[in-house]
Amino acid sequence: MRIVVNCSLRKRTLIRSVVPLVLTAALLLPATAGAKTLREPTTGLTLKAPKGFKLKYRNGVFSLVAKGRYAQFMTIRSPLSLAGTGEAMLTGFKATKVKGKKVTDTQFKASAKVRGRPVALRLKQVGVNTQVVVFGGSGKGNAAAAMADVLGRPTVHAAALSAGQIAALDRILRTRAGEPVRRANVGIPFKQFQAPVNNGASAEVPDLPGWDFNGTDTGYLYGGHPTDGFFELGGYIFVNYPSSPFPYPQYPTADMPLPDGALQNVWPAWKKLSGNYDVVFQQVAPIAGTENNLGTGYLSQAYEALFTVNGRPLRGVFNIGVSDNAGSWFTWGLYYSCAAEAVDGPAGILQALFHTWGSWNNSAASVARVQTALQTIASTRPIGGGPIDPDVFQNAADNWSEYIRGPK
């Protein structure tokens, strides 16, 4: 028996089978085939895109734009988790009708509407940095920028893109090189912290992963992150005079300098002695109007500073006071409060720590700390040196500024 094959039918079947494969292959082909290199002159960022695309930069945000579609993107160093950064972005955009949210250790995806225009938000964790991209399309609608308030350059109209269009734009973005990391403050949450000791101080501290906090019963409060920054509030140590016959081994030794000398020389010696930290100051600048801000009994000043800790560059603010401990022959006193962030770390850390500093409340410890200081100073007086006039010490204590003592 001879079998007759309908060639026309077979051809149509073959076409129906092959066409989807061809379309699929077309989507998988690099979107940059036959592309040219676009370069943003301000930053030097480059990427490869097909004809018809333009690369622009405004307010720290890049825009890749073509007819019917766009991608706005930037790379940031966020102090939050990837999920936290994504949620902060959606909040900052005032996004509504959020859907399709997917979160992994390295990616955050969501679709939403911003000012009524549909957008797709994509975040990708690359090392310590986070790549942020907002995809949108143009079509009929009122002129408005989907991300005008947050990501910079307005896009005239916004409409939803298909998954294939987003994938094609994403392939173009993967070719980018030389992108700077923007210091974008995504917003840092806070939590109330109370030092778990008697008379422990309290403050609103950054509610961020990897940060630790603690304090002592003197009102001293401190906290930090291994790489991003730290603060110390209400620190006070004794410093041995070089001539002291009975120096405290746990404290540094130096003649009493002016506050800037205490910051640049004595404070690093204390950090080396107490924690084996190597601190080196590169720049120290006094803050105008802060002279003698700690009140009677102190020479004091606040400073802005650039410095390194074990080679890691930081910037911060220090409030330094030195006191002769009412004429003690053995020691003088060094007071310090400070807040600092890593130069190459997440944005917004120092600003957040200023909030912590401003919310610091050590009122529960102020009276106890004054009494302890008086007793310690009294114990360092030389034998046979004569009686101590308690009124002298009490007068000095009463004149300490509220900055030292905390809110009453």
Secondary structure as a PSIPRED ss2 file (coil, helix, strand):
# PSIPRED VFORMAT (PSIPRED V4.0)

   1 M C   1.000  0.000  0.000
   2 R C   1.000  0.000  0.000
   3 I C   1.000  0.000  0.000
   4 V C   1.000  0.000  0.000
   5 V C   1.000  0.000  0.000
   6 N C   1.000  0.000  0.000
   7 C H   0.000  1.000  0.000
   8 S H   0.000  1.000  0.000
   9 L H   0.000  1.000  0.000
  10 R H   0.000  1.000  0.000
  11 K H   0.000  1.000  0.000
  12 R H   0.000  1.000  0.000
  13 T H   0.000  1.000  0.000
  14 L H   0.000  1.000  0.000
  15 I H   0.000  1.000  0.000
  16 R H   0.000  1.000  0.000
  17 S H   0.000  1.000  0.000
  18 V H   0.000  1.000  0.000
  19 V H   0.000  1.000  0.000
  20 P H   0.000  1.000  0.000
  21 L H   0.000  1.000  0.000
  22 V H   0.000  1.000  0.000
  23 L H   0.000  1.000  0.000
  24 T H   0.000  1.000  0.000
  25 A H   0.000  1.000  0.000
  26 A H   0.000  1.000  0.000
  27 L H   0.000  1.000  0.000
  28 L H   0.000  1.000  0.000
  29 L C   1.000  0.000  0.000
  30 P C   1.000  0.000  0.000
  31 A C   1.000  0.000  0.000
  32 T C   1.000  0.000  0.000
  33 A C   1.000  0.000  0.000
  34 G C   1.000  0.000  0.000
  35 A C   1.000  0.000  0.000
  36 K E   0.000  0.000  1.000
  37 T E   0.000  0.000  1.000
  38 L E   0.000  0.000  1.000
  39 R E   0.000  0.000  1.000
  40 E C   1.000  0.000  0.000
  41 P C   1.000  0.000  0.000
  42 T C   1.000  0.000  0.000
  43 T C   1.000  0.000  0.000
  44 G C   1.000  0.000  0.000
  45 L C   1.000  0.000  0.000
  46 T E   0.000  0.000  1.000
  47 L E   0.000  0.000  1.000
  48 K E   0.000  0.000  1.000
  49 A E   0.000  0.000  1.000
  50 P C   1.000  0.000  0.000
  51 K C   1.000  0.000  0.000
  52 G C   1.000  0.000  0.000
  53 F C   1.000  0.000  0.000
  54 K E   0.000  0.000  1.000
  55 L E   0.000  0.000  1.000
  56 K E   0.000  0.000  1.000
  57 Y E   0.000  0.000  1.000
  58 R E   0.000  0.000  1.000
  59 N C   1.000  0.000  0.000
  60 G C   1.000  0.000  0.000
  61 V E   0.000  0.000  1.000
  62 F E   0.000  0.000  1.000
  63 S E   0.000  0.000  1.000
  64 L E   0.000  0.000  1.000
  65 V E   0.000  0.000  1.000
  66 A E   0.000  0.000  1.000
  67 K C   1.000  0.000  0.000
  68 G C   1.000  0.000  0.000
  69 R E   0.000  0.000  1.000
  70 Y E   0.000  0.000  1.000
  71 A E   0.000  0.000  1.000
  72 Q E   0.000  0.000  1.000
  73 F E   0.000  0.000  1.000
  74 M E   0.000  0.000  1.000
  75 T E   0.000  0.000  1.000
  76 I E   0.000  0.000  1.000
  77 R C   1.000  0.000  0.000
  78 S C   1.000  0.000  0.000
  79 P C   1.000  0.000  0.000
  80 L C   1.000  0.000  0.000
  81 S C   1.000  0.000  0.000
  82 L H   0.000  1.000  0.000
  83 A H   0.000  1.000  0.000
  84 G H   0.000  1.000  0.000
  85 T H   0.000  1.000  0.000
  86 G H   0.000  1.000  0.000
  87 E H   0.000  1.000  0.000
  88 A H   0.000  1.000  0.000
  89 M H   0.000  1.000  0.000
  90 L H   0.000  1.000  0.000
  91 T H   0.000  1.000  0.000
  92 G H   0.000  1.000  0.000
  93 F H   0.000  1.000  0.000
  94 K C   1.000  0.000  0.000
  95 A C   1.000  0.000  0.000
  96 T E   0.000  0.000  1.000
  97 K E   0.000  0.000  1.000
  98 V E   0.000  0.000  1.000
  99 K E   0.000  0.000  1.000
 100 G E   0.000  0.000  1.000
 101 K E   0.000  0.000  1.000
 102 K E   0.000  0.000  1.000
 103 V E   0.000  0.000  1.000
 104 T C   1.000  0.000  0.000
 105 D C   1.000  0.000  0.000
 106 T C   1.000  0.000  0.000
 107 Q E   0.000  0.000  1.000
 108 F E   0.000  0.000  1.000
 109 K E   0.000  0.000  1.000
 110 A E   0.000  0.000  1.000
 111 S E   0.000  0.000  1.000
 112 A E   0.000  0.000  1.000
 113 K E   0.000  0.000  1.000
 114 V E   0.000  0.000  1.000
 115 R C   1.000  0.000  0.000
 116 G C   1.000  0.000  0.000
 117 R E   0.000  0.000  1.000
 118 P E   0.000  0.000  1.000
 119 V E   0.000  0.000  1.000
 120 A E   0.000  0.000  1.000
 121 L E   0.000  0.000  1.000
 122 R E   0.000  0.000  1.000
 123 L E   0.000  0.000  1.000
 124 K E   0.000  0.000  1.000
 125 Q E   0.000  0.000  1.000
 126 V E   0.000  0.000  1.000
 127 G C   1.000  0.000  0.000
 128 V C   1.000  0.000  0.000
 129 N E   0.000  0.000  1.000
 130 T E   0.000  0.000  1.000
 131 Q E   0.000  0.000  1.000
 132 V E   0.000  0.000  1.000
 133 V E   0.000  0.000  1.000
 134 V E   0.000  0.000  1.000
 135 F E   0.000  0.000  1.000
 136 G E   0.000  0.000  1.000
 137 G E   0.000  0.000  1.000
 138 S C   1.000  0.000  0.000
 139 G C   1.000  0.000  0.000
 140 K C   1.000  0.000  0.000
 141 G C   1.000  0.000  0.000
 142 N C   1.000  0.000  0.000
 143 A C   1.000  0.000  0.000
 144 A C   1.000  0.000  0.000
 145 A C   1.000  0.000  0.000
 146 A C   1.000  0.000  0.000
 147 M C   1.000  0.000  0.000
 148 A C   1.000  0.000  0.000
 149 D C   1.000  0.000  0.000
 150 V C   1.000  0.000  0.000
 151 L C   1.000  0.000  0.000
 152 G C   1.000  0.000  0.000
 153 R C   1.000  0.000  0.000
 154 P C   1.000  0.000  0.000
 155 T C   1.000  0.000  0.000
 156 V C   1.000  0.000  0.000
 157 H C   1.000  0.000  0.000
 158 A C   1.000  0.000  0.000
 159 A E   0.000  0.000  1.000
 160 A C   1.000  0.000  0.000
 161 L C   1.000  0.000  0.000
 162 S C   1.000  0.000  0.000
 163 A H   0.000  1.000  0.000
 164 G H   0.000  1.000  0.000
 165 Q H   0.000  1.000  0.000
 166 I H   0.000  1.000  0.000
 167 A H   0.000  1.000  0.000
 168 A H   0.000  1.000  0.000
 169 L H   0.000  1.000  0.000
 170 D H   0.000  1.000  0.000
 171 R H   0.000  1.000  0.000
 172 I H   0.000  1.000  0.000
 173 L H   0.000  1.000  0.000
 174 R C   1.000  0.000  0.000
 175 T C   1.000  0.000  0.000
 176 R C   1.000  0.000  0.000
 177 A E   0.000  0.000  1.000
 178 G C   1.000  0.000  0.000
 179 E C   1.000  0.000  0.000
 180 P C   1.000  0.000  0.000
 181 V E   0.000  0.000  1.000
 182 R E   0.000  0.000  1.000
 183 R C   1.000  0.000  0.000
 184 A C   1.000  0.000  0.000
 185 N C   1.000  0.000  0.000
 186 V C   1.000  0.000  0.000
 187 G C   1.000  0.000  0.000
 188 I C   1.000  0.000  0.000
 189 P C   1.000  0.000  0.000
 190 F E   0.000  0.000  1.000
 191 K E   0.000  0.000  1.000
 192 Q E   0.000  0.000  1.000
 193 F E   0.000  0.000  1.000
 194 Q E   0.000  0.000  1.000
 195 A C   1.000  0.000  0.000
 196 P C   1.000  0.000  0.000
 197 V C   1.000  0.000  0.000
 198 N C   1.000  0.000  0.000
 199 N C   1.000  0.000  0.000
 200 G C   1.000  0.000  0.000
 201 A C   1.000  0.000  0.000
 202 S E   0.000  0.000  1.000
 203 A E   0.000  0.000  1.000
 204 E E   0.000  0.000  1.000
 205 V E   0.000  0.000  1.000
 206 P E   0.000  0.000  1.000
 207 D C   1.000  0.000  0.000
 208 L C   1.000  0.000  0.000
 209 P C   1.000  0.000  0.000
 210 G C   1.000  0.000  0.000
 211 W C   1.000  0.000  0.000
 212 D E   0.000  0.000  1.000
 213 F E   0.000  0.000  1.000
 214 N E   0.000  0.000  1.000
 215 G E   0.000  0.000  1.000
 216 T C   1.000  0.000  0.000
 217 D C   1.000  0.000  0.000
 218 T C   1.000  0.000  0.000
 219 G C   1.000  0.000  0.000
 220 Y C   1.000  0.000  0.000
 221 L E   0.000  0.000  1.000
 222 Y E   0.000  0.000  1.000
 223 G E   0.000  0.000  1.000
 224 G E   0.000  0.000  1.000
 225 H E   0.000  0.000  1.000
 226 P C   1.000  0.000  0.000
 227 T C   1.000  0.000  0.000
 228 D C   1.000  0.000  0.000
 229 G E   0.000  0.000  1.000
 230 F E   0.000  0.000  1.000
 231 F E   0.000  0.000  1.000
 232 E E   0.000  0.000  1.000
 233 L E   0.000  0.000  1.000
 234 G E   0.000  0.000  1.000
 235 G E   0.000  0.000  1.000
 236 Y E   0.000  0.000  1.000
 237 I E   0.000  0.000  1.000
 238 F E   0.000  0.000  1.000
 239 V E   0.000  0.000  1.000
 240 N E   0.000  0.000  1.000
 241 Y C   1.000  0.000  0.000
 242 P C   1.000  0.000  0.000
 243 S C   1.000  0.000  0.000
 244 S C   1.000  0.000  0.000
 245 P C   1.000  0.000  0.000
 246 F C   1.000  0.000  0.000
 247 P C   1.000  0.000  0.000
 248 Y C   1.000  0.000  0.000
 249 P C   1.000  0.000  0.000
 250 Q C   1.000  0.000  0.000
 251 Y C   1.000  0.000  0.000
 252 P C   1.000  0.000  0.000
 253 T E   0.000  0.000  1.000
 254 A C   1.000  0.000  0.000
 255 D C   1.000  0.000  0.000
 256 M C   1.000  0.000  0.000
 257 P C   1.000  0.000  0.000
 258 L C   1.000  0.000  0.000
 259 P H   0.000  1.000  0.000
 260 D H   0.000  1.000  0.000
 261 G H   0.000  1.000  0.000
 262 A H   0.000  1.000  0.000
 263 L H   0.000  1.000  0.000
 264 Q H   0.000  1.000  0.000
 265 N H   0.000  1.000  0.000
 266 V H   0.000  1.000  0.000
 267 W H   0.000  1.000  0.000
 268 P H   0.000  1.000  0.000
 269 A H   0.000  1.000  0.000
 270 W H   0.000  1.000  0.000
 271 K H   0.000  1.000  0.000
 272 K H   0.000  1.000  0.000
 273 L H   0.000  1.000  0.000
 274 S H   0.000  1.000  0.000
 275 G H   0.000  1.000  0.000
 276 N C   1.000  0.000  0.000
 277 Y C   1.000  0.000  0.000
 278 D C   1.000  0.000  0.000
 279 V E   0.000  0.000  1.000
 280 V E   0.000  0.000  1.000
 281 F E   0.000  0.000  1.000
 282 Q E   0.000  0.000  1.000
 283 Q E   0.000  0.000  1.000
 284 V E   0.000  0.000  1.000
 285 A E   0.000  0.000  1.000
 286 P E   0.000  0.000  1.000
 287 I C   1.000  0.000  0.000
 288 A C   1.000  0.000  0.000
 289 G C   1.000  0.000  0.000
 290 T C   1.000  0.000  0.000
 291 E C   1.000  0.000  0.000
 292 N C   1.000  0.000  0.000
 293 N C   1.000  0.000  0.000
 294 L C   1.000  0.000  0.000
 295 G E   0.000  0.000  1.000
 296 T C   1.000  0.000  0.000
 297 G C   1.000  0.000  0.000
 298 Y C   1.000  0.000  0.000
 299 L E   0.000  0.000  1.000
 300 S E   0.000  0.000  1.000
 301 Q E   0.000  0.000  1.000
 302 A E   0.000  0.000  1.000
 303 Y E   0.000  0.000  1.000
 304 E E   0.000  0.000  1.000
 305 A E   0.000  0.000  1.000
 306 L E   0.000  0.000  1.000
 307 F E   0.000  0.000  1.000
 308 T E   0.000  0.000  1.000
 309 V E   0.000  0.000  1.000
 310 N C   1.000  0.000  0.000
 311 G C   1.000  0.000  0.000
 312 R E   0.000  0.000  1.000
 313 P E   0.000  0.000  1.000
 314 L E   0.000  0.000  1.000
 315 R E   0.000  0.000  1.000
 316 G E   0.000  0.000  1.000
 317 V E   0.000  0.000  1.000
 318 F E   0.000  0.000  1.000
 319 N E   0.000  0.000  1.000
 320 I E   0.000  0.000  1.000
 321 G E   0.000  0.000  1.000
 322 V E   0.000  0.000  1.000
 323 S E   0.000  0.000  1.000
 324 D C   1.000  0.000  0.000
 325 N H   0.000  1.000  0.000
 326 A H   0.000  1.000  0.000
 327 G H   0.000  1.000  0.000
 328 S C   1.000  0.000  0.000
 329 W C   1.000  0.000  0.000
 330 F C   1.000  0.000  0.000
 331 T E   0.000  0.000  1.000
 332 W E   0.000  0.000  1.000
 333 G E   0.000  0.000  1.000
 334 L E   0.000  0.000  1.000
 335 Y E   0.000  0.000  1.000
 336 Y E   0.000  0.000  1.000
 337 S E   0.000  0.000  1.000
 338 C E   0.000  0.000  1.000
 339 A E   0.000  0.000  1.000
 340 A E   0.000  0.000  1.000
 341 E E   0.000  0.000  1.000
 342 A E   0.000  0.000  1.000
 343 V C   1.000  0.000  0.000
 344 D C   1.000  0.000  0.000
 345 G C   1.000  0.000  0.000
 346 P C   1.000  0.000  0.000
 347 A C   1.000  0.000  0.000
 348 G C   1.000  0.000  0.000
 349 I H   0.000  1.000  0.000
 350 L H   0.000  1.000  0.000
 351 Q H   0.000  1.000  0.000
 352 A H   0.000  1.000  0.000
 353 L H   0.000  1.000  0.000
 354 F H   0.000  1.000  0.000
 355 H H   0.000  1.000  0.000
 356 T H   0.000  1.000  0.000
 357 W H   0.000  1.000  0.000
 358 G H   0.000  1.000  0.000
 359 S H   0.000  1.000  0.000
 360 W C   1.000  0.000  0.000
 361 N E   0.000  0.000  1.000
 362 N C   1.000  0.000  0.000
 363 S H   0.000  1.000  0.000
 364 A H   0.000  1.000  0.000
 365 A H   0.000  1.000  0.000
 366 S H   0.000  1.000  0.000
 367 V H   0.000  1.000  0.000
 368 A H   0.000  1.000  0.000
 369 R H   0.000  1.000  0.000
 370 V H   0.000  1.000  0.000
 371 Q H   0.000  1.000  0.000
 372 T H   0.000  1.000  0.000
 373 A H   0.000  1.000  0.000
 374 L H   0.000  1.000  0.000
 375 Q H   0.000  1.000  0.000
 376 T H   0.000  1.000  0.000
 377 I H   0.000  1.000  0.000
 378 A H   0.000  1.000  0.000
 379 S H   0.000  1.000  0.000
 380 T C   1.000  0.000  0.000
 381 R C   1.000  0.000  0.000
 382 P C   1.000  0.000  0.000
 383 I C   1.000  0.000  0.000
 384 G C   1.000  0.000  0.000
 385 G C   1.000  0.000  0.000
 386 G C   1.000  0.000  0.000
 387 P C   1.000  0.000  0.000
 388 I C   1.000  0.000  0.000
 389 D C   1.000  0.000  0.000
 390 P H   0.000  1.000  0.000
 391 D H   0.000  1.000  0.000
 392 V H   0.000  1.000  0.000
 393 F H   0.000  1.000  0.000
 394 Q H   0.000  1.000  0.000
 395 N H   0.000  1.000  0.000
 396 A H   0.000  1.000  0.000
 397 A H   0.000  1.000  0.000
 398 D H   0.000  1.000  0.000
 399 N C   1.000  0.000  0.000
 400 W E   0.000  0.000  1.000
 401 S C   1.000  0.000  0.000
 402 E H   0.000  1.000  0.000
 403 Y H   0.000  1.000  0.000
 404 I H   0.000  1.000  0.000
 405 R H   0.000  1.000  0.000
 406 G C   1.000  0.000  0.000
 407 P C   1.000  0.000  0.000
 408 K C   1.000  0.000  0.000
